[in-house]
Amino acid sequence: MADLKEMRFTLSLLVKNHSGVLQRVVGLFSRRGYNIDSLSVGRTNDDGVSRITIVILGDTSIVKQIKNQVEKLVDVIRVSIITAENGIQSELILIKLSTENGNRTNVIELSELFKAKVVDVTHTTITLQLTGSNNKIQSFLDLATPFGIVELTRTGITAIGRGEKSLKDTPYEQL
């Protein structure tokens, strides 16, 4: 019986690195009515291969169906599901916080607590760079919001399997 609880799943795809591949992958999601929660794309150590990391919300049966459909695309080399147990997932944010209310010291203390890097300072703002898990990022945002977020950008989740295995050799996990 399928798990009916909606959860976050991270799909890691190795694809041929050429024009139109991302459009075909995203098009599949769009045609099927699946929402992408996070998307990250980049080249790998092989210039001919890119990695696409897609975070989706759904249940186990939906994720299996999506994985099977994505695997059928011509330019897809391999698809795997990365979990907290079999992989490492991280995101980067840049956040500009207001310091107009005399809270500069508090913002700096918060940044130190979360190991965020100060990347820009003006008379009225501090811009921070923070990397980490979704939980760490969300905890930071919950505490930073009262200072006043002037601007925020997120890269989306990127992920890699734990241990010696490589996605190029074998999928990390099968549902």
N, C-alpha and C positions, 0 to 999 in steps of 0.2 A: 504494500500500500504506500502511495506517495505521501511524503511529508507535506502537509498543507500549510505549514507555517512559512511565511515569506521571510527569506533570509538574503543576505548579501553574498554573492558568489563572484569570484575573480577568475576570468578566463584569460589564459596566456596563449597567444597565437604566434607562431613563427610563420612568416609569409615571405613570398618573393618580393624583393625590394624594387618595384617598378610602378609606374604611373597607373592609377585607377584601382589598385588593390584595396586601399582603405575605403574607397567609394563602394566597391562591391560588398565588402564586409558590413559596412554600416547600412547599405541598402537592404541587405538580408534582414537585419534587425528591424528596419523601418517597415518593410513589406509584411513582416510577421506581427507587427504591433508590439515588439519588445522595446522597452525603454532602457537606454544606456545611462547608468548612474555616473560613471566615470570612464574616461577614455584617454589613453596615453600611447603614443607611438614613437618609436625611435629605431635607429639602425643598431645592429648588433656588431660583434667583432668580425663578422663576415659581411663585407660590403653588399653582397647579393641578397642578404636576408635582413628583414626588419622584424621587430617584436611589437605586437599590439596587445595592450593590456586593457581589458574591458571589465568593468564591474557592473553587474546587473542585480536586480532584485527579483526574487521568484522562489519557487519551491524546487525540490530536487528533480521532479519529473520535467519541469519546464527547462531547467538548466541542461539536463541530458538531451532534450530535444534540440535546444539551441546548439549545443556542442556538436551533435550529429549533423545538423544542417550546415554549420560553419565548416566542418571537416570536408564536406562535399565540394566546396568552392575550389576551383582549379589552382589558384595561386597560394592556397593554404598548405603549408608543409606539415604542421603539427598543431594540435590544440590540447591544452591541458587545463585542469581546474586547480587553482592554487588556493590552499586553505591556510589557516594559522598554523596548523600542525606540520604541513609539508613545505611551507614557503615563508618568505619574508616579504612583507608588503609595506610600502612607504609612500608618502606624499610630501610635496614641498608646497609651502604657502609663502607669499610675500604679503605682509599686512602693514598698512600705514595707520598708526593710532594717533589720536589727538592728544596733545600735551598742554592745551590751552588752560586747563583748570588746575594747574599746579601739580599735576599727577605724574610728572616725568620720572621721579624716583620710584614710584609704584610700578610704572610701566617697565622700567629697567629691572626692578626686582622680579617681576613676573617673567620677563625674558630670560633672566638668569635661572630661575626655577625650572623653566622648560627647555633650557639650553638653546634658546633662540639667539641668532646672531643679529646685532644691530648693523644695518647696512646703509642707513641714511638718517641724518638728524637735521632738523630745521628748528626755528624758534617755536613753531607750533605743532610739530609732528615728530614721531620716531617711526622709521620703517624697519621692520624685523623680518628675518628669514627663519623659517622653522621647518624641520623635517620630522617625520615620524609616522606612526600608525594612525589610522582613522580615529581611534579613541583618544590618542594624545592630542591630535589636532583639534578635535571637538572640545576636549577639556580646556585647552588653551583658549579657543574662541569663546567659550562660555564665560571664562574669567576676563577676557580682554574686551568683550562687547561693552561693558559699562564705561570704559574709558572713552569710547567713541571711535568706531571704525570709520576712517576717512576713505579708505580704499582697500580692497582685498582681491587677490588672485590666487588660484590653486592650480597645480599641475595635473591633478588626477593621480590615481593610484598607479604605481609601478610595482612589479613583483618578480621574484625569482625564487626558484626552488632551493630548499635546504640541502646540504650534503654534497656528495660528489656527482650526483646525477645531473645531466644536462637535458633541457627540453629538446634539444636537437637530436639526442639519442633515444629518449623515451619519454612519454608523458609522465608527469609527477604522480597523478592519481586519476583513477577512474571512479565515477560515482556508481 
